[in-house]
Amino acid sequence: MSVHWSIIQRCLRHPLEPAIIDDRRAYRRFEVLAGAYAMADVIASRCNTPTVGVLLPTSGAFPMAALAVWILGKTLVPLNYLLKPDELQFVIDDCGTDTILTTDLLLEKLGTEPLVKNLLSLEKHLSRGFPEPRLPARPAEDELATILYTSGTSGKPKGVMLTHGNLTSNIRQIQKHVSFTGHDVFLGVLPQFHSFGLTVLTLLPLTVGCRVVYSARFVPHRISRLIEQHHATVLVAIPSMYGAMLQAKSITREQLSSLEFVVSGAEPLPLAVQEGFVKRFGISISEGYGLTETSPVTNWCRPCEWRRGSVGPAVPGVEIKIVDPESLEPVSSGSDGEVLIAGPNVMQGYFQRDDETSRVFANRFFRTGDIGRVDTDGHLYITGRLKEMLIIGGENVFPREIEEVLNDHAAVSASAVVGKKDPVRGEVPVAFVELVEDSTVNPRDLIVWCTQSLAGYKVPKDIQIMTELPRNPTGKILRRELVNLAQQPAQVTTQ
């Protein structure tokens, strides 16, 4: 059964049950369904393409729009509302949609230039009458459900094609692994155009029957108040958000006491943030792993099985292989290699990019491009990114190892290490750091700090302190921008 059929059936069986709370209002399950059918009427009257764009902030309107698209048997294309108009135009042209559902506020930001034939504001175009009754489409498992565009940290974004079977499988895998119940209350601010926000924060709670609380903006003290107010049991966020909460002096342990699952994904969780949460709030953050191409969750470290640096065992139905990136032969047990993933949650491919699709598959296994290892208990550890690997004097160095040392410094909130061309060593590491609020530190002192834990060739040859590291809308650090900065003359160097 597809995700939207599961959600629709739950709405019909429990119509008065609270479902969603966002910045504007609360919705019971019958209101979610009624809103979806009203949006379906709007789409059906205007849209002549198999794809429908949805440009909405994190809110209850997004799942209604997704349901509406799927009720009509069309393909959902979540759009990043933080993109500039020309970037947005690329995605619109690539997926070929003629219709976008959005809001008045986002329409104002887009300006007067029409991006698409039907740019529909929900406030202006929602049907005021009773929605037309229609039997929801019942797609096959291999039919396309959504095209999610990658964040584009390098080059143009690619459309990841996820089928109804992919999404349904991943929700089942997560539920078998963690066993959420209708008593759980999810809270999160992740953008729903991102795979983490779509699957874990939107489709999962609505399918299982949990309540979900959405906030369109991340403000640490506001999030802590919402947790306390709604007795949230599940917090879904990214590492930079947890780092900001750790720095917010107004947040108390009591405000977060209802939380049972504090889930982190989308980028590596610094050990300093994990340990800081345990020390200050008595909470262990459950780190997970996955990619847009895997719907996204492949691994999840539940609170009862936390271990340093692990993203947990694979969820049921996921196979993981660690291989040599060149030969694709399995490496010895406990050794580092490229992480390959197979399972029913792995994407159909990249939209209209057959060559790129074939390059990322080795038989039925998806090549993640991440470097990691698996311990004897099946726990996965992500140790680097293949494309980010530095080769320094013939030695392979992964930025994350250096970043973890920098992040352990009391004054450092976050860091990123990239390579700089060097005529002698080929490359040398350059670090960019973001400081904890009200903290100061000398870059040279940070270099000395690194020499205490790292081999000499791994110590950054330049450290630059930034007010804020460049990030994309999902919180990932934009290393491409930092690579360009790294080629400039050094601020502080080692000999």
Secondary structure as the mmCIF struct_conf table of DSSP 4:
data_model
#
loop_
_struct_conf.conf_type_id
_struct_conf.id
_struct_conf.beg_label_comp_id
_struct_conf.beg_label_asym_id
_struct_conf.beg_label_seq_id
_struct_conf.end_label_comp_id
_struct_conf.end_label_asym_id
_struct_conf.end_label_seq_id
HELX_RH_AL_P HELX_RH_AL_P1 VAL A 3 ARG A 13
BEND BEND1 HIS A 14 HIS A 14
TURN_TY1_P TURN_TY1_P1 PRO A 15 LEU A 16
BEND BEND2 GLU A 17 GLU A 17
STRN STRN1 PRO A 18 ILE A 21
BEND BEND3 ASP A 23 ARG A 24
STRN STRN2 ALA A 26 ARG A 28
HELX_RH_AL_P HELX_RH_AL_P2 ARG A 29 ARG A 46
BEND BEND4 THR A 49 PRO A 50
STRN STRN3 THR A 51 VAL A 54
BEND BEND5 THR A 58 SER A 59
TURN_TY1_P TURN_TY1_P2 GLY A 60 GLY A 60
HELX_RH_AL_P HELX_RH_AL_P3 ALA A 61 ILE A 71
TURN_TY1_P TURN_TY1_P3 LEU A 72 GLY A 73
STRN STRN4 THR A 75 PRO A 78
TURN_TY1_P TURN_TY1_P4 TYR A 81 LEU A 82
BEND BEND6 LEU A 83 LEU A 83
HELX_RH_AL_P HELX_RH_AL_P4 PRO A 85 CYS A 95
TURN_TY1_P TURN_TY1_P5 GLY A 96 GLY A 96
BEND BEND7 ASP A 98 ASP A 98
STRN STRN5 THR A 99 THR A 102
HELX_RH_AL_P HELX_RH_AL_P5 ASP A 104 LEU A 110
BEND BEND8 THR A 112 GLU A 113
BEND BEND9 VAL A 116 LYS A 117
STRN STRN6 ASN A 118 SER A 121
HELX_RH_AL_P HELX_RH_AL_P6 LEU A 122 HIS A 125
BEND BEND10 LEU A 126 LEU A 126
BEND BEND11 ARG A 128 GLY A 129
HELX_LH_PP_P HELX_LH_PP_P1 PHE A 130 PRO A 133
HELX_LH_PP_P HELX_LH_PP_P2 LEU A 135 ALA A 137
TURN_TY1_P TURN_TY1_P6 GLU A 141 ASP A 142
BEND BEND12 GLU A 143 GLU A 143
STRN STRN7 LEU A 144 TYR A 149
BEND BEND13 THR A 153 LYS A 156
STRN STRN8 GLY A 159 THR A 163
HELX_RH_AL_P HELX_RH_AL_P7 HIS A 164 VAL A 178
TURN_TY1_P TURN_TY1_P7 GLY A 182 HIS A 183
STRN STRN9 VAL A 185 GLY A 188
TURN_TY1_P TURN_TY1_P8 GLN A 192 PHE A 193
BEND BEND14 HIS A 194 HIS A 194
HELX_RH_AL_P HELX_RH_AL_P8 SER A 195 LEU A 198
HELX_RH_PI_P HELX_RH_PI_P1 THR A 199 LEU A 203
HELX_RH_AL_P HELX_RH_AL_P9 LEU A 204 VAL A 208
TURN_TY1_P TURN_TY1_P9 GLY A 209 GLY A 209
STRN STRN10 ARG A 211 TYR A 214
BEND BEND15 ALA A 216 ARG A 217
HELX_RH_AL_P HELX_RH_AL_P10 PRO A 220 HIS A 230
TURN_TY1_P TURN_TY1_P10 HIS A 231 HIS A 231
BEND BEND16 THR A 233 THR A 233
STRN STRN11 VAL A 234 ALA A 237
HELX_RH_AL_P HELX_RH_AL_P11 PRO A 239 GLN A 247
TURN_TY1_P TURN_TY1_P11 LYS A 249 SER A 250
TURN_TY1_P TURN_TY1_P12 ARG A 253 ARG A 253
HELX_RH_3T_P HELX_RH_3T_P1 GLU A 254 LEU A 256
TURN_TY1_P TURN_TY1_P13 SER A 257 SER A 258
BEND BEND17 GLU A 260 GLU A 260
STRN STRN12 PHE A 261 SER A 264
BEND BEND18 ALA A 266 GLU A 267
HELX_LH_PP_P HELX_LH_PP_P3 PRO A 268 PRO A 270
HELX_RH_AL_P HELX_RH_AL_P12 LEU A 271 PHE A 281
BEND BEND19 GLY A 282 GLY A 282
STRN STRN13 SER A 286 GLY A 290
HELX_RH_3T_P HELX_RH_3T_P2 THR A 292 THR A 294
BEND BEND20 SER A 295 PRO A 296
STRN STRN14 VAL A 297 TRP A 300
HELX_RH_3T_P HELX_RH_3T_P3 PRO A 303 GLU A 305
TURN_TY1_P TURN_TY1_P14 ARG A 308 GLY A 309
STRN STRN15 GLY A 312 GLY A 312
BEND BEND21 PRO A 313 PRO A 313
STRN STRN16 ALA A 314 ALA A 314
HELX_LH_PP_P HELX_LH_PP_P4 VAL A 315 VAL A 315
TURN_TY1_P TURN_TY1_P15 PRO A 316 GLY A 317
STRN STRN17 GLU A 319 VAL A 323
TURN_TY1_P TURN_TY1_P16 PRO A 325 SER A 327
HELX_LH_PP_P HELX_LH_PP_P5 GLU A 329 GLU A 329
STRN STRN18 PRO A 330 PRO A 330
HELX_LH_PP_P HELX_LH_PP_P6 VAL A 331 SER A 332
TURN_TY1_P TURN_TY1_P17 SER A 333 GLY A 334
STRN STRN19 GLY A 337 ALA A 342
BEND BEND22 GLY A 343 GLY A 343
TURN_TY1_P TURN_TY1_P18 PRO A 344 ASN A 345
BEND BEND23 VAL A 346 VAL A 346
BEND BEND24 GLN A 348 GLN A 348
STRN STRN20 GLY A 349 TYR A 350
TURN_TY1_P TURN_TY1_P19 PHE A 351 GLN A 352
HELX_RH_AL_P HELX_RH_AL_P13 ASP A 354 ARG A 359
TURN_TY1_P TURN_TY1_P20 VAL A 360 VAL A 360
STRN STRN21 PHE A 361 ALA A 362
TURN_TY1_P TURN_TY1_P21 ASN A 363 ARG A 364
STRN STRN22 PHE A 365 VAL A 374
TURN_TY1_P TURN_TY1_P22 THR A 376 ASP A 377
STRN STRN23 LEU A 380 ARG A 385
HELX_RH_3T_P HELX_RH_3T_P4 LEU A 386 GLU A 388
STRN STRN24 LEU A 390 ILE A 392
TURN_TY1_P TURN_TY1_P23 GLY A 393 GLY A 394
STRN STRN25 GLU A 395 VAL A 397
HELX_RH_AL_P HELX_RH_AL_P14 PRO A 399 ASN A 407
TURN_TY1_P TURN_TY1_P24 ASP A 408 ASP A 408
BEND BEND25 HIS A 409 HIS A 409
TURN_TY1_P TURN_TY1_P25 ALA A 410 ALA A 411
STRN STRN26 VAL A 412 ASP A 422
TURN_TY1_P TURN_TY1_P26 PRO A 423 ARG A 425
STRN STRN27 GLY A 426 LEU A 435
HELX_LH_PP_P HELX_LH_PP_P7 VAL A 436 VAL A 436
TURN_TY1_P TURN_TY1_P27 GLU A 437 ASP A 438
HELX_RH_AL_P HELX_RH_AL_P15 PRO A 443 THR A 451
TURN_TY1_P TURN_TY1_P28 GLN A 452 SER A 453
BEND BEND26 LEU A 454 LEU A 454
HELX_RH_3T_P HELX_RH_3T_P5 GLY A 456 LYS A 458
BEND BEND27 VAL A 459 VAL A 459
BEND BEND28 LYS A 461 LYS A 461
STRN STRN28 ASP A 462 MET A 466
BEND BEND29 THR A 467 GLU A 468
STRN STRN29 ARG A 471 ARG A 471
TURN_TY1_P TURN_TY1_P29 PRO A 473 THR A 474
BEND BEND30 GLY A 475 GLY A 475
STRN STRN30 ILE A 477 ILE A 477
HELX_RH_AL_P HELX_RH_AL_P16 ARG A 479 ALA A 486
TURN_TY1_P TURN_TY1_P30 GLN A 487 GLN A 487
BEND BEND31 GLN A 488 GLN A 488
HELX_LH_PP_P HELX_LH_PP_P8 PRO A 489 ALA A 490
BEND BEND32 GLN A 491 VAL A 492
#
